[in-house]
């Protein structure tokens, strides 16, 4: 196959939520299209990906994927996808979640094309005989967000290491850079004064994201720095519990819960410090939220979960703590609150690290290499 030949690519995402994995599909489709590949995205019609792709002129092929990645209509959807692959002369099918990993695998087999898959979470992907067969015979290559996931696939799922490539995620630095005007707008919206230090977090409110431990760490910060505030952006099953916890700890007047924001990247402009306190056991690997923080030149306080430490050089652009270390989290946030010069120096290092390792151009070029390798 000619190295520079544009490809016909089908990206799959079957989930009914919009998180990092879904943003990955949208962003990748956008960049691949800009590089003259013909791209289609197959997703649920009620997912934000669908509308965003339509607005950007990216081909969409909606399917009635089941909620919560269930198994209903698997073979029906596989056949529908297979027909689409044949009719549109797709060169490569690229799946991203457990359900579409299986549906896409059989669709690609039916159409006689290659199939690659991203694994975005730190979980085994072999839960039954169908998964074992799919992983061994129907997926030609795996791409993983972190070293931890690669090791897991090798040890637990018995996948050949030669079939796995580590590809860290990336962002467009120009589209996500720090913007003083946006900072002013967001801080005005939430009545945050210029001299107040805002500690920020953005993630779905689910157990493994660990916002509970950031909220538990904040009372000490508030006591030492009464001109600080905490903002936890997002929504999810733990929203009520986290609001209640803030009330019980007496920090609700200094804690802001904006809920889900479609302008999520704008929220980072308001932050002075970024904290991401995920916990082990939930599958956290390489959250986009931290990449947004790097792009916005923020100092980081994070936990040693998944491949999150790949985005923080200890003492250079932030601090890495063990999960659930409430005292450690509060101590490091207080250190940054009390030293504006350190915040700015670490923030600059965050941006430099992103440019060096985590841009969308680096990510997409590496994915294209996998496509070419598999097709050859």
Secondary structure by P-SEA (a helix, b strand, c coil): cccccccbbbbbbccccccaaaaaaaaaaaaaaaaccbbbbbcccccaaaaaaaaaccbbbbccccccccccaaaaaaaaaaaaaaaacccbbbbccaaaaaaaaaaaaaabbbbbbbbcccccccccaaaaaaacccccbbbbccaaaaaaaacccccccccbbbbbbbcccccccccaaaaaaaaaaacccccbbbbbccccccccccaaaaaaacaaaaaacccbbbbbbbcccaaaaaaaaaaaacccccccccccccaaaaaaaaccbbbbbccccccccccaaaaaaaaabbbbbbccccccccccccccccccccccaaaaaaaaaaaaaacaaaaaaaaaaaaaaaaacccaaaaaaaaaaaaaaaac
